[in-house]
Amino acid sequence: MKNPIIAAIESRVSANLFDAGRTLADEEIEELARLATRAPTAYNLQNWRFIAVRTPEAKARLRAAAYGQAKVSEAAVTYIVCGRKPSHTVVEERLRPSVEAGFMPAEMVGAWTAAVEDGYRDDPQKQRDEAVRTATLGAAFLMFAAQAHGLATGPMVGFDPAAVAREFALAADEIPVVLVAVGHAREGNWPQKPRLPVSRVLETV
């Protein structure tokens, strides 16, 4: 039997067609977000936020900002996956559970705090890049969490970031990176599209 993780990677599709009559419970929406936050982040900053858009009113606002894409309305929920620009001020809080659990030396906290401050200070491009990396990893984990629960996903980059930020009151340090529609697929979605041969995308040195 094929490993289930490999099977999920090889069978995942980007769905465009969802069954608008099927919803998800709050507990299911929360569980998907919990699993998404198992993704790695630099310095364990966990610099992301997930906005679960599920009410008709919120879906209408998001659909308008996503250039009218129907799946925003038809999917049970669409997550706005936001990356937050890294800040050294949160490092101690993020690392405290690891120190208390006994596997991270307490003296490392100060070093990591300094590394974050020195590494991102006065470099807006690096701050933005880290926010985008974090959100992208979270979105990938979210998609596979949904697949593990028998749900379809449709990631979207076709949206107006300024409109999303305005409509959903994003903070100044938050970047809406990707939308991920989640729900039950209906008939008519394409299978996974063929990929380039590995020989064209892999260089081993």
N, C-alpha and C positions, 0 to 999 in steps of 0.2 A: 504494500500500500504506500502511495506517495505521501511524503511528509505534508501535513496540512498547510504549513506556512508556504511551502513551495507551490502547492496546488493553488493557494489563494493568489500568489503573485502571478502565476501563469494564466489564471482564469478571470482576474479582475477586469471589469469593463468600466468605461466612463458612460454612465447612463444619462440619457436625455429625456426618457419617457418614464414617468412615475405614475403610480396609482393614486390619484388625488383623494380617493375615498378611504384610504388607510392611514391612520395616524400612529404616533408613538407616544407612549406614556412619559411623564416627566422623569420617572426613574430610568427609563431606557435612554433618554436624552442625556441625563447626568452620567450614566454609566459609560456611554461612548466618550464623553469629555474626560472622564476619569482615566480611561485607557489611553486616550490621546496624550495625556500629560505624562505618560510613561516614556515618551520620547526623550532623547538626550538634549541638554542645553549646555552651552559654554558656562563653566564655573557653577553649574546647577542653578543658574539665574532664574530659570522657569519664567522667562520674560515673554509670556504670551497671554492672550485672553480669548475666550471663545464666546461668541454671542449667538445663542440659539434662537433663530427667527422662526416662529411657528404660528403666531396668530394671523388671521386674515389681514388685519390692518398693518402689521409689521411686514408681512410678506408683500403687500402692495407697495409699501415704501421701498423695500429692497429690490423688488422687481423693476421698479422705475429706475433705480440706480444701476441696475444690471442690464440696461438696454432692452427691457421687456422680455427677458428669457423666461419662458413658460415654466421651466422646471422649478423656479423659485416658488411659484404658487402651487405647483402640483406635488412636490416632494413633501414629506411629513414635516421636515425641518431643514433649514439651510443654516449652517454655521458660518458666521463671519470669523475667520481665523486671523487674529491680529498679533503682530509681533510688537514687542515693546523695546524701545531703545535701552540698551544696558545701562544700569546704574550701580555704582559701588555701594550705595546706601542700603541696598537690600541683601547684600552678601551674607552678613552675619545672621540674619533671620533665616535665610535659605539653608545655611549650613548647620545651624544649631541642632536640628534633629540628627544629623550624621555624627556630630560630636557627642551628643547625648547617648546615641546608640553604641558608641565606643569604637567605631571603626575609622573615625577621622580625628587626627590629633588637633587639639584646640589651637595650638600655635599656627596651624595652617590657615586659620580663618583670616588672620591679619594679612598674611602674605597674599591670599587670594583677593582680599578686598583691595589691596594696593595694586595688584595686577589688573583688576578690572578698571580701577580709577586711571591708572597710567596708560592702559592699553586702548581706552576709548575716548579719553578726554580730548576735547578740541579736534575731534575727527568725525564730523557728521556723516561722511560716507561709510566709515567703518561701523558707526553706530547703526546706521540704516541696514547695512549688510547683515549685521548680527541679528537684527530684528526679523529680517526676511528669512534668514537661515532657520531661526527658531520656529517661526510660524510654519514654514514649509515642512519641517520635520514633524511638527504637531499635526499638520493636515494629513501627512502620509500615514501616521499611526491611526488617526481618526478613520481614514478610509478602510484600513484593514480591520480595525475594531468593528466597523459596521459590517464588513463582509463576514466576519466571524459570527455575527448575529443574524446572518441571512438577509442582510439589507444591501441595497444598491446605493452607489454614490456617483455624484457628478461634480467634479471640481470645475470651478469657473474662475477665469482671470479677466473675463469680459465684463467690467463694471467700472463705474466712475468713482475712484477712491475718495475724492473730495466730497461727493454726494453721500457716500456711505459714512464717512467720518461725521458729516453734518447731521444726517438723519438719525444716527445711532449714538451721537454724543461721545465720540471717541476722544480720549485725552490727547494732549499735544504730543506725547511721546509714543503714541500708538499708530501703527501703520496697518491698514487692512490689506492683507497680502493675498488671500485667496478665499473664495466662497466654496463651501462643500455642501451640495444638496444631498440629503439622505432620506431614504424611504423605501417603499416596496416597488420594484420595477414592474412595469406593464409590458405587454408584448410589443416587439418592434425595435428593441435596442440592438445595435450592432454588436457583434462579438469583438473581442480584443483585436485591434488592428495589428497587422504584421510589423515586426520590428526589424531594424537593420541588422545585418550579420554582426556578431561580436567582433569579427576581424576588422570591421570598419570603425569601431568606436573604442577599442581597447588597444593600448600600447603597453607592452611589458618591457621594462628596462632593468 
